Amino acid sequence: MLFFYRKGKNATQAANKICAVYGEDVIAEKTVRKWFARFKVGDFNLKDQERPGRPFTTDEDQIKTLIENNPRYTTRK
């Protein structure tokens, strides 16, 4: 998105191009508009902002062990 913002594209154009490359519905135009609004005020931090509520945590080692020990489990990359 930052690439398209710096190229002078608008949110609709950016969303359309991203979806054309990565697949339909991979990102909503509304999401791109939110990011473009952040860029417009000078916020180029590409990490998501903190959200209220309990933080999401994952024990990646535990998940990896589960997958390795059970061939019926699958993952997507």
C-alpha positions as CSV (number, residue, x, y, z in Angstrom):
1,M,0.0,0.0,0.0
2,L,2.8,2.4,0.8
3,F,4.2,1.8,-2.7
4,F,0.9,2.8,-4.3
5,Y,0.5,5.8,-1.9
6,R,4.0,7.1,-2.9
7,K,3.1,6.6,-6.5
8,G,0.2,8.9,-6.1
9,K,-2.5,6.3,-6.5
10,N,-5.8,6.5,-4.6
11,A,-7.1,3.9,-2.2
12,T,-9.5,2.4,-4.8
13,Q,-6.7,2.0,-7.4
14,A,-4.4,0.5,-4.8
15,A,-7.0,-2.0,-3.6
16,N,-7.8,-3.0,-7.1
17,K,-4.2,-3.6,-8.0
18,I,-3.4,-5.5,-4.8
19,C,-6.5,-7.7,-5.4
20,A,-5.5,-8.2,-9.1
21,V,-2.1,-9.6,-8.0
22,Y,-3.0,-11.5,-4.8
23,G,-6.6,-12.5,-5.4
24,E,-10.1,-11.1,-5.0
25,D,-11.1,-10.0,-1.6
26,V,-7.5,-10.2,-0.2
27,I,-8.0,-6.7,1.1
28,A,-10.9,-4.4,1.5
29,E,-10.9,-0.9,0.0
30,K,-11.9,0.4,3.4
31,T,-8.7,-1.1,4.9
32,V,-6.6,0.6,2.2
33,R,-8.4,3.9,2.9
34,K,-7.5,3.6,6.7
35,W,-3.8,3.0,5.8
36,F,-3.8,5.9,3.3
37,A,-5.2,8.2,6.0
38,R,-2.4,7.2,8.3
39,F,0.2,7.9,5.5
40,K,-1.4,11.3,4.8
41,V,-0.7,12.5,8.3
42,G,2.9,11.2,8.2
43,D,2.4,7.9,10.0
44,F,4.5,5.5,8.0
45,N,4.8,2.9,10.7
46,L,3.7,-0.3,8.9
47,K,2.9,-2.3,12.1
48,D,-0.7,-2.5,13.2
49,Q,-1.7,-0.2,16.0
50,E,-2.4,-1.6,19.5
51,R,-6.0,-2.7,20.0
52,P,-8.1,-2.7,23.2
53,G,-8.6,-6.0,25.0
54,R,-6.5,-9.0,25.8
55,P,-3.5,-9.4,23.5
56,F,-3.4,-12.4,21.1
57,T,-0.6,-14.8,22.0
58,T,0.5,-18.0,20.3
59,D,2.9,-20.6,21.4
60,E,4.5,-21.3,18.0
61,D,6.7,-24.1,19.4
62,Q,3.6,-25.9,20.7
63,I,1.8,-25.5,17.4
64,K,4.8,-26.8,15.5
65,T,5.1,-29.8,17.8
66,L,1.4,-30.6,17.3
67,I,1.7,-30.4,13.5
68,E,4.8,-32.5,13.4
69,N,3.3,-35.2,15.6
70,N,0.0,-35.5,13.7
71,P,0.2,-35.8,9.9
72,R,-3.5,-35.1,9.6
73,Y,-3.0,-31.5,10.6
74,T,-2.2,-29.1,7.8
75,T,-1.0,-25.5,7.6
76,R,-1.2,-22.8,5.0
77,K,1.8,-20.7,4.1
